[in-house]
């Protein structure tokens, strides 16, 4: 009984404090929610319903708050959102899903241990059927639309990738909403995502879909090793069309090995000595021509095969995609997944968007 009373006090305190702060979320609010998550067990159905209703009221209130674009502004909103998603997942009556797909062997365990899951051929083939409508939106020939320009299709309330689109990329500007709804329904109800959700402790939903084609470029406009700057618990679902090999510029996960400063100093010392011996332009002798980004990285996994796809924590795993060889292309559907609070309405940001600035904006 004490535990149940504590939960009531926690959820009431959380809601009152957030409202008192005029919707500005801080670390203290996240801590209260984390304590609520630890204690929300052995609740009666009525108590579960009360907690659910209180969170729904809080989510609707926070959904009206304007969050500025900037990683620091997102931080506590996303942290609170993630914890509340875990609470809803925990107190809701969970069906003990019996996975129908015998090919799946502990997707969540593999994902949690290595930060990505490379699909097996059976799942890749099944997903490919659902992605056909999206790949068919890419032109059969050529690499530009009528006006040759990319219009940034956006939804208000999303972060925006303001970087210039490389000339060897072609993005589909408008995606049919019904096709996206179908894809969201398929993915979130698939055995792969159900198993991943059970391991992570929250349901998942689609929050962005992008469709694009990469061409060979002599300029060297490859996607260099990087990590995405997305909020926590947003995952990438990278899917590719056809028979993809390394020569198509395959999506690759790299081993993230920190380069020690002393190693960089040694490399640059060697470079300076070699430069002087070769009598090269003196202007180059004092420059540090090596950096951690230039050190060759070990490839952990390459997304290759027939219609391959990978689920990856792109915020934490170093990844890249080299350019296709001359005469080849690589068609991609990139799906962003995020925790799902309730039976949220599906909103996607467009071909050049990142993630909702305020995760509560589209909740419930």
N, C-alpha and C positions, 0 to 999 in steps of 0.2 A: 504493500500500500504506500509506504514511504517513497519507493521508487517511482510509482505512478504520480504522486503528488509533486515530486521533484521535476518530472517531465513537464507537467502542467505549468509549473513556475518558470521553467526554462523557456518554453515556447512563448509564454506570455511576456516574460522579460525581454526576450529577443525582439518581439514585435513592437513593444512599447519603446525600447531603446532606439530602434531604427527610425520609428516615426518621430521620436523626440529629436533625433539628429537630422530631421528633414530629409531622410532617405540617403544620407551620406554614410556609406558602409565603412567600418573600420575593423581593425584586428580583433577588438573585443567582441564584436558581433560574431565573427567567425569562430572564436573560442567558445562562446555560448552554444553555437550550433554544433560544434564538435562534441561538447559535453552532452548535448541532447542525443546525438548519434550513439554515444557510448551507453546511454541509459534507456534507449527506446526498445526494450525487450519485455516480453511477457505482459503486453498491454491487452486489455479487452478490446473487442471490436468497436465499442463505443468510444473508448479512449483513442484508438487508432484513427477513428473518423474525426475526432476533435482536433488531433494534431494535424491531420491532413487538411482540414478546413482552415486552421490557423495559418498554415504555410501557404495555402492558396491565397488568402487575404493579403499576406505579406508580399507574396510574389506579384500580385496585381498592383499593389502599391509601389513596389520597386520598379515595376515595368513602366511607370510613368516618369521615372527619374531620367534626366538627360545626363549621359555619361560622355565626357570628352574623349576625343581620339588621342590615345597615348597609353602605352603599356602600364604605367603606374596608375592611371585612372581606372583601368580595367581590373587591376589585381584583386582587391578585396571583394568586388562584386562577383567575380568568377569563383573565388575561393568559397564565398558563402553559398553561391549557387550550386557548386559541386557537392558541398556537404549536405545541402537540403535535398539534392537529387538522391544521395545515398540514404538519407532518412526515409524518403518516400519509398525507395526500393525495398528498404528493410521492413517497414511497417505494413506495406501492401501485402495482400495475400498472394504469395508467389506460387505459381504452378510449377510442380516438379517436372520440367520439360524432359521428355525422353527424346533425345536427339535421334532423328530418323537417318541422318547421314552417317554411315559407318566409317566413312573416310576420315572424319574429324577425330583427331586424337588430342584431346586437351589443348585446344587452341589458346585458351586463356593462360595456361601454364607456360606454354612456349612463348607467347607474346610478352608476358610479365618478366620472363627470365632474360629475353634478348631484345625486347623493344620493338619487335616486328614479327609478322607471321607471313610466310610465303605460301600462297595457296597451292593445294594439290591440284592435279589435272582435272579431277571430277568437279570440284567447286569452280575452277576456272571456266570449264565448259558451260556449266549452269549459269554463271553470271553473264557470260558472253551473250547468251540469248536475250537477257534483259537489257543489255547495253546496245544492241543493234540499232534501236531508234536514234540513239545519240550519235553513234559513229556515222550513221547515214546522213546526218546533218552536215558533215564535212563534204566539200565539193569533190567530185570524182577526179577532176583535173584542175590544174592551176593551184595557186596558193593565195588568192585574194578574192574578196567579194567585189561587187560592181564598182564601188567607189575606192576600193583598195585601202580603206582605212578601218581601224578597229574602233568601234564605239564601245565605251565602257558601260556595260549594262549593270546598273546598280540598284540596290534597294536601300532606302533611307535607314540609318541606324547601323550600318555595317562599316567596318574598317575598309579602307581602300588601298590597294597596291598602286602607288603613284609612279612606280618605275616605268620607264619607257619599254614598250614591247619590242623585243628583238625582231629584226626584219625576216628572220627565218622561222617565225612562229605565226600560226594562223589560229585564231580563237573564234569559236562559234559565239555570236553575240546574243542571240535569243534562244532560250530552251523552252520547249512546250511544258507548261506547268503540270499537265496531266501525266506526261512522261516522267517528270520528277516525282510526282506523288506515287506513281507505280513503283519507281525505283526505291523510294524511301520505304514503302510498305514491304517490298520484297527483302531489302537488306536488313531492316530492323527485325524482321520475323524469321530471318534465315538462321539455320543452326549455328553458323559461324559466329554471328553477332550475339545470339542468345548465350552461347558458351562464353564468349568474351565478356558479356555483361555480367554473368554470374561471377566471373573472376574479378572484375573491377568493382562490382557492388553498385552499379547503377545501369539503367536502361540507356540506350543510345538512339540518336536520331540524326538524319541528314541535315546539315545546316548550310551547305554550299555544294554546287556541282559546276565543274568546268570541263569543257570539251575543247581540245586543241590538237594541232598537228605541228610536228617539228620537221624541218627540212635540213639538208646538208648546208653548211655555211663555210665558205673559205675564210671568213673573218675570224672564225673560232669562237662563235657565240654559244659555247656550251654552258650548261647549268653547272657552275663550279661547286665544289664541296661547301655545304652550308647546313645550318639548322634553321628551321622556321621560327619566326617570332610570334607565334600564336599563343593565346591564353592556355593555361594548363588544361589537360584532359580534352584537348581537341586533337583528333586523330585523322590521318590521311589514309584514304582508300585509293590506291593507285592501280588503275586497270588499263591494259594495253590491247590493241586490236591486231589479230593475226599472229603469224609466226615471228616472234621477236627474238633476235639474237644480239650478241654484243655489237655487231656492226650497225645495228639500228639505233645505237646510242642508248643502250639499256639503262633503266633506273637502277642505281646501285647504292647499297648501304656500305659505309666505310668504317673502319676501325678508328675510333677517335683517340689518338695517342697524343698527349700533350708534348710539345717540343720544349725542352728545357732551354732557358736563356743562354746557358753556357754552350749548348750545342749550336745555337744560332750564331753566337759570337765566333765560334770556331769556323763555321761555314763561311761567314763573311770575311774572316781573317784569311782563309785559304783563297777566297775570291780576290781580295785586294793584292795578295802576293802574286797570284797568277796574272792579274791585270798589269801589274808593274813589269813583270818579266816579259809580257807580250807587247809592252809599249803601247797599250791602248790609250784612248783619250783619257787624260788625267781627270776629267770631270767625273768619270765613273769610279775612280779609285776610292773615293771617300763615302760612296753610297752603300747602304745596306741593301744588297740585292736579293737577299734571302729573307723569307718570313715563314712563320708557321704554316700559313696557307699554301705556300709553294712546295712544302715537303710532300713527297709522294705518299699516298695513303693506301693501306691494305684494304682490299675489297672483301667484305664479309659475305655479301650475297648480291647476286645480280638477278633482276626480275626478267627472266627469259623463258621461252617456251611458247606453247600455243595459247593465245589469249591469256597471258599470265596476269596475276594481280597480287598485290601485297598490301597488308595493313601495317602501318608504321607510325610510331610516335615521332613525328618529324621535328618536334621541338627538341628532342633529346638525342636523336640518332643523326649522325653526320651522313649526308647523302648527296648524290650528284646524278647528272644525266649528260653524257657526252653527246656530241652531235652525230646524227646518222651519217654513214659514209655516202659518198656522192651517188646520186640516183635513188637513194632510199628515203623513206619517211618513217615517222613513229607517231601513230595516232593514240591519244590518251584521253581517258575520262578520269578526272580527279575529283574525288568525293570527300568532303570534310564531314566528320562525325563529331558530335558533342553529346554530353549527358542530356538526358530527357527528364524533365521534372514531372509533368503530367502528360495528358494526351495532347501534346502541344500541336498547334497548327503549323504546317510546314511553310517556312519562309526561306528562300535562298537569295543570296546576295548578288549573283550575277557573275559574269565571266572574269572579272578582275577584282573581286571582293575577297575579304579575308574571313572575318567572323563578326558576330553581333558585338557592338560596343557595350551594350548592356544585355547580358544573357537573359534577364527577366523580361525583356521587351516582348518576346514572342512566347512567353510561358503561359499556357492556359487560356 
